[in-house]
Structure formats: structure tokens, C-alpha cells
């Protein structure tokens, strides 16, 4: 795990003038930087913006968008909304988890290359089953197509 550079956090707090009302925006910036919210940043945040660590933790855990666990460089979202579920999104999820070697409860690969998430809806029901990798949607997905896409992404990362 990388060491947390608190000077980065200091700069983010400064950009938002250390306003307690900016806590969500500050947490978003920190997460953009580290791909998660390191707990080590909470005491520094609390001291500089005047909120308790408990309040910061409360905000960080209330919003689903925030993660207290490290995420991979590539975020895979598998839609399991009604249209995708009916069109067999779960076998896609099963195949990807197998290909990535993820065990029950594990969502991020140990090398931090991939994080896999299931979502209730990606808003692309006509493309079902759909999967997103980072911000790109992949329509009419099958387990085989998903597996090939993962191999392609892994290969690109090696270059």
C-alpha cells in the first residue's frame, strides 16, 4: 500500500478554504486522488475543517459513492437491474469474478488492477446486459465477451 501524503490532503482542504460545508467535495477530491478514502486522512481533516472524525466517517459511510477500501485502477460495474438480470447478467459477474480470482466478499484484485461492483441500474436497459468499465458502457455483454474484454484491458496495462 502506498504511503498517504498528507500534504496532498492539506492542499485539497486549502482549495476549499477549510469550510466544513465543503466536506463532501473535499472527500470527493481525496477519493479522486487515492481511489478511496484513507482513514489516515480523517484526523487531519477533522483538525483543519473543524468537524469531528466521527462526523467525517458518518459522511463517508452514508454516501455509496465513497469507499473506505482501496479500489482498482479499472472499475467494472455489472448492472443487475431488471432488464440486465433477465438477460443473464449474473453469469457475467460470476465469470469475471472467476477470471480475476476474486473470492467471496473480495471486490478488488490484490494488485489493485480491478474492482468489480454490482449496481442496481446503469440506465441503459436497451443495451442489456450492460457492463461499464471505468466510464465506458459495453452493451449486449456475455460471459465470454466480458472475459475477452478483461484480457484486453490487462494486456493494455502491460504496455
WOUR-V970778 format. One record per helix or strand of 2 or more residues. SS is the DSSP state (~ for helix, > for strand). FROM is the first residue (numbers start at 0). TO is the last residue. If there is no record, write none. Layout:
<<SS FROM TO> <SS FROM TO>>
//
This chain:
<<~ 5 14> <~ 19 33> <~ 38 48> <~ 52 61> <> 73 78> <~ 81 85> <~ 89 99> <> 113 118> <~ 124 126> <> 130 132> <> 135 137> <~ 142 157>>
//
